[in-house]
Every structure is written in C-alpha cells, then in structure tokens.
Amino acid sequence: MKHSTTASPPTYNTIQLELAGKVARLTLTRPDKLNSLDPEMLEELLDALGRLQIDGNINALILSGTGRLFSAGVDLSTPFFMEAVTDTSIFSGTRLLNWQHRVIEALYGLPFLTIAAVNGDACGGGGLGLAMACDMRITVRKARFWMVPMMLDVVQDFGLSWLMQRQIGPSRTMQMAMLGNPVPADQALSWGLVNELVEDQPELVARMDALEKQLGGMGTDALRMLKLIIRNGFTSQLREQLGVEAVANGLTFQSQEFKEKKAAYLNSYKKGKK
C-alpha cells in the first residue's frame, strides 16, 4: 500500500500546498515581499517537501509564485541576508546557509517530476535556485533570470554553481554569475535554461492544467523509475546504463499499469488500421 501524508495538506502562512489527484501544487504566497525566502517560508517549504517526499501517490509537483514575481531570492530584512545576526562566530553565515540550502536538496531530491511554473522574475540564490532545482521550467515571456553575487562581492549559493552548469554549461554559468545581467525568457529558452515559453500568466495556468491532467494519468511507479534512470544516465557509462534500463523496464513490464496501457494502445492501433 502506498503511503500518503498530503491527502489533507496543512494550512501554511507563506506557501500553499494543494493536491489534485496525483499532482501536487506548491505556491509561494508572499507577493507583498515578492515571494522572497524568509525563515518562516523556509521551514514551511521544508515541511511541505518532506510530506511530499514520503507520499507514494504523487506523480508530479508544480511549483509557482503569486503576484508578479516567481521569487526575488532571500528576504533582505531577515537573518538570511545577515541582518540583525547576533552570532559573532565566523561560521554564523555558513550555518545560516547550510540551513537554507536544505530546501534545494529537498526539492532536487524528490522522486517524482518537478516543474517550476515561472510566473515572473526568478533571481538571486533563493529565487533562481528554487526554479533550477526543479526538473523542468516553463516560464512566461516577461520573466527574467539572474544571479547577483558579484554585485555584493559574495559567492553564488543555493546550488546554482552546480545546477546551472548542468543546464547551460560552464561558460554561460560564469557569465551569469560574474556579470549579473538578467537573462530574458526568450534567451533562456535558446540557452536551454527553460523548457517552454508561454505568453502570460493565464496561458501559464492553462499549460499547468493540461500538464496536471497528462501527468496525473501516468503510472506512478513507472514515472518515478524513469526519473531515476534519466538522473543516473547523466553520470553513468553506456554499458552500465543499458543494464540499469533493462532491470527497470523488466520491472515495469510486470506492472498492471503497463498491461492496461499496452492493451489500450494496441486496441487503438488496430482500430486505426481499419
């Protein structure tokens, strides 16, 4: 029996977690603060992602923001930006970032498909980091993406030094981190930073609704197995990957979902040939 902890999601103050069938929607709800990350939002995100991690019925997560931005990064008025920090240890900043970075690891480590529905700008470690920790990014045309470390003479955090290189390569990652220039959505699409571009927020909502329906109809075990296989294929040798694929598909061939989908496919194929 698959375990579910999100059938009745809790009420949060800075985020909203909803579940429609096999698809979860997680929305950042601090539009007055441009959905910036503060300690309360961090803890609520960690709680929600923890619940999703152990829910065996989820196929996908759609992450988005409210208002005109996806996220402006960390809240500049909080300890996350070293405001009002009383800890005098030279390791105080490191401890704070280790705490914040847990959200990137939690999001990236989810076993099912994750999609960032980027409704506006995604910037800084916190904002761009959340988007890049997802498997896919679908964005409105007006959105922009940028990093800010050298504007403040700091080092880029939230895993972007690792995540970005895997999407756009080391040279473009260096360009974004060093120069800090916003990358518009059409350029982000050509670079491979985002997967799809839509015109505006209503079109983004419609696209997410369509994906919710499509992904919700997929077999949960096969979908999760496919994500695992693709992730493994990024670093494995071909012979190893072929063996892993054989084991994984050998398992899915025995599933009831495969048998039902196979029968429906063959039936539609036969009807099409008549």
Protein Blocks (a to p, Z undefined) as FASTA:
>chain_A
ZZdfklpccddfkbccddehjaccdddfbfknoopacfklmmmmmmmmmmmmmmckbfbd
cdddehjbfbecjafkbmklopaiabfbfklmmmmmmmmmmmmmmmmmpcbdcddddfbd
cedjklmmmmmmpmbdcddfkbccddfklmnopaceehlmmmmmmmnojklmmmmmmnop
acdfklmmmnomambdcfblmlmmmmmmmmmmmmmmpcfklmmmmmmmmmmmmmmcfklm
mmmmmmmmmmmmmpmklmmmmmmmmmmmmmmmZZ
